[in-house]
C-alpha cells in the first residue's frame, strides 16, 4: 500500500503562484511514476503532469506547459507541482497519484494509477 497526502493548495489571485506537495509513504517511492490530476466542479478528472520513476522525465498537459513544473525528491518521498502564472481556469481540486507499472511517455490515463491522495483545493480568483 502507498499513502499519498497532498498539501499546498489555497486561494490565489490570477497571475500568482502556488506549490503543491505530495508526500508518499508505505512503499518504495523511487520507481513509481507520479502524476498530478485535477477536477473542476462538473468536469471530469483531467491530467496535469507526470514524472517518471528513477529518471525523472516530466510530461505536461498542453494547458499547463510552460507554467507548471513537476519535480520529485526520492530521498524525501515527495513530488511537487510548482504552478506559476495561474489562471481562473486552473481552479480545481488537485490530486496526486502513483502508478506502480511502467507507463509510456505520453500516457495520461488516470486508470493506470493505483494510488490516489485525497486532493487539495486550488482556487484562482480573477
C-alpha positions as CSV (number, residue, x, y, z in Angstrom):
1,X,0.0,0.0,0.0
2,X,1.0,3.6,-0.7
3,X,-0.4,6.5,1.1
4,X,-0.4,9.9,-0.6
5,X,-1.0,13.2,1.2
6,X,-1.2,16.5,-0.8
7,X,-0.7,19.9,0.7
8,X,-0.1,23.5,-0.5
9,X,-3.5,24.3,-2.1
10,X,-5.2,27.6,-1.4
11,X,-6.7,30.8,-2.8
12,X,-4.5,32.9,-5.1
13,X,-5.1,35.8,-7.5
14,X,-4.7,35.3,-11.2
15,X,-1.0,35.6,-12.2
16,X,0.1,34.2,-8.8
17,X,1.9,31.1,-7.8
18,X,1.4,28.0,-5.6
19,X,3.5,25.0,-4.9
20,X,1.7,21.7,-4.2
21,X,3.5,18.9,-2.4
22,X,2.6,15.2,-2.3
23,X,4.2,13.1,0.4
24,X,4.2,9.3,-0.1
25,X,4.6,6.6,2.5
26,X,4.2,2.9,2.7
27,X,6.4,1.5,-0.1
28,X,9.5,2.4,-2.1
29,X,8.7,5.6,-3.9
30,X,11.6,5.9,-6.4
31,X,10.4,3.5,-9.2
32,X,6.9,4.8,-9.4
33,X,5.6,7.3,-12.0
34,X,3.9,10.1,-10.1
35,X,1.1,12.2,-11.6
36,X,-0.9,15.3,-10.9
37,X,-4.6,15.4,-12.0
38,X,-7.3,18.0,-11.3
39,X,-11.0,18.0,-11.3
40,X,-13.2,21.1,-11.5
41,X,-16.9,21.1,-10.5
42,X,-19.0,19.4,-13.1
43,X,-16.0,18.3,-15.1
44,X,-14.1,15.1,-15.5
45,X,-10.8,14.5,-13.8
46,X,-8.0,15.6,-16.2
47,X,-4.3,15.0,-16.5
48,X,-2.0,17.8,-15.5
49,X,1.6,16.5,-15.3
50,X,3.6,13.4,-14.6
51,X,7.1,12.5,-13.8
52,X,8.7,9.1,-14.4
53,X,10.3,7.0,-11.8
54,X,14.1,6.9,-11.2
55,X,15.0,9.0,-14.3
56,X,12.5,11.9,-13.5
57,X,11.3,12.7,-17.0
58,X,8.4,15.1,-16.9
59,X,5.4,15.3,-19.2
60,X,2.7,18.0,-19.2
61,X,-0.8,18.7,-20.5
62,X,-0.7,21.4,-23.1
63,X,-2.9,23.6,-20.9
64,X,-0.2,23.9,-18.3
65,X,3.0,23.6,-20.3
66,X,5.4,26.5,-19.7
67,X,3.5,27.5,-16.5
68,X,3.7,24.4,-14.3
69,X,6.7,22.3,-13.3
70,X,6.7,18.9,-11.8
71,X,9.6,17.6,-9.8
72,X,10.4,14.9,-7.3
73,X,12.7,14.2,-4.4
74,X,13.0,10.5,-4.0
75,X,15.0,10.9,-0.8
76,X,12.0,12.6,0.8
77,X,9.4,10.5,-1.0
78,X,7.8,13.7,-2.2
79,X,6.6,15.1,-5.5
80,X,6.0,18.7,-6.2
81,X,3.9,20.8,-8.6
82,X,5.1,24.4,-9.0
83,X,2.3,26.4,-10.5
84,X,3.1,29.9,-11.9
85,X,1.0,32.4,-13.9
86,X,-2.2,30.8,-12.5
87,X,-5.4,31.4,-14.3
88,X,-9.0,31.2,-13.1
89,X,-9.5,28.1,-15.2
90,X,-6.8,26.3,-13.1
91,X,-9.3,26.3,-10.3
92,X,-9.9,22.7,-9.3
93,X,-9.2,20.0,-6.7
94,X,-5.7,18.7,-7.4
95,X,-4.9,15.1,-6.9
96,X,-1.6,13.3,-6.6
97,X,-1.4,9.7,-7.9
98,X,1.2,6.9,-8.1
99,X,1.5,4.3,-10.8
100,X,3.3,1.1,-10.0
101,X,3.5,-0.1,-13.5
102,X,5.6,1.4,-16.3
103,X,3.8,4.0,-18.3
104,X,4.5,5.2,-21.8
105,X,5.9,8.7,-22.0
106,X,2.7,10.3,-23.2
107,X,0.2,8.1,-21.3
108,X,-2.2,10.3,-19.4
109,X,-4.8,7.7,-18.5
110,X,-5.8,8.1,-14.8
111,X,-6.9,4.4,-14.7
112,X,-3.2,3.4,-14.9
113,X,-2.6,4.9,-11.4
114,X,-3.0,2.6,-8.5
115,X,-2.9,5.1,-5.6
116,X,-4.5,8.5,-5.1
117,X,-4.4,11.2,-2.5
118,X,-7.4,13.0,-1.0
119,X,-6.9,16.1,-3.1
120,X,-6.2,19.7,-2.3
121,X,-8.3,22.7,-3.4
122,X,-6.7,25.4,-5.6
123,X,-8.8,28.4,-6.3
124,X,-7.6,31.2,-8.6
125,X,-9.6,34.5,-8.4
126,X,-9.8,36.9,-11.3
